[in-house]
Amino acid sequence: MSEQKGLYGKYKIEKTDGTAVDPHAIYFTLRLDTDKHARAAIRAYIASCKEEEPELAKDLEKVLEEMKWDI
C-alpha cells in the first residue's frame, strides 16, 4: 500500500470506449467499498444531482443499497 498521503495522482483515468480523455480535465476518483468519506460524498452527490439527473441519482442509490450501506 502507498505511504503517500493527501491529494496526488493515484489512478489512471481512461474512457472505456477508447476515445481520448481531455488532458486538461480534473478528475477525483472515489473508492466506495472501503472509504466511508467516499460514501458520504456520493450521498451528497445524489442529493445534488437528483433533480437534474434522476436516473443517475437512482443508479447511485442502488449501488449504495447493494453494498448494504444506507443512503
C-alpha positions as CSV (number, residue, x, y, z in Angstrom):
1,M,0.0,0.0,0.0
2,S,1.2,3.5,-0.8
3,E,2.5,5.6,2.1
4,Q,1.7,8.8,0.2
5,K,-1.0,11.0,1.9
6,G,-3.0,13.9,0.7
7,L,-4.1,14.7,-2.9
8,Y,-1.9,13.0,-5.5
9,G,-2.2,11.1,-8.8
10,K,-3.2,7.7,-7.7
11,Y,-5.3,6.4,-10.6
12,K,-5.1,6.5,-14.4
13,I,-8.3,7.7,-16.0
14,E,-9.3,6.1,-19.3
15,K,-12.6,6.1,-21.2
16,T,-14.0,2.6,-21.7
17,D,-14.7,3.2,-25.4
18,G,-11.1,4.2,-26.1
19,T,-11.7,7.8,-27.0
20,A,-9.3,10.4,-25.8
21,V,-9.6,11.9,-22.3
22,D,-9.3,15.7,-22.1
23,P,-5.8,16.2,-20.9
24,H,-6.9,19.4,-19.1
25,A,-9.8,17.8,-17.2
26,I,-9.6,17.3,-13.5
27,Y,-10.9,14.0,-12.0
28,F,-11.4,12.9,-8.5
29,T,-11.8,9.2,-8.0
30,L,-13.6,7.7,-5.0
31,R,-13.5,4.1,-3.7
32,L,-16.9,3.4,-2.2
33,D,-16.3,-0.1,-0.8
34,T,-13.5,0.9,1.7
35,D,-13.8,4.7,2.2
36,K,-16.6,6.0,4.5
37,H,-15.9,9.5,3.3
38,A,-16.4,8.5,-0.3
39,R,-19.8,7.1,0.6
40,A,-20.7,10.4,2.3
41,A,-19.6,12.2,-0.8
42,I,-21.8,10.0,-3.0
43,R,-24.7,10.7,-0.7
44,A,-24.1,14.5,-1.2
45,Y,-23.8,14.0,-4.9
46,I,-27.1,12.1,-5.1
47,A,-28.8,14.9,-3.2
48,S,-27.2,17.5,-5.6
49,C,-28.0,15.8,-8.9
50,K,-31.4,14.2,-8.0
51,E,-33.5,16.9,-9.7
52,E,-31.4,17.3,-12.9
53,E,-30.1,13.7,-13.3
54,P,-32.8,11.5,-11.6
55,E,-31.6,8.3,-13.3
56,L,-28.0,8.8,-12.2
57,A,-29.2,9.5,-8.6
58,K,-31.3,6.4,-8.7
59,D,-28.4,4.3,-10.0
60,L,-26.0,5.6,-7.3
61,E,-28.6,5.0,-4.6
62,K,-28.9,1.4,-5.9
63,V,-25.1,1.0,-5.7
64,L,-25.1,2.0,-2.1
65,E,-28.1,-0.2,-1.3
66,E,-26.4,-3.2,-2.9
67,M,-23.3,-2.5,-0.8
68,K,-25.6,-2.7,2.3
69,W,-24.9,0.8,3.4
70,D,-27.9,3.0,4.0
71,I,-28.3,6.2,1.9
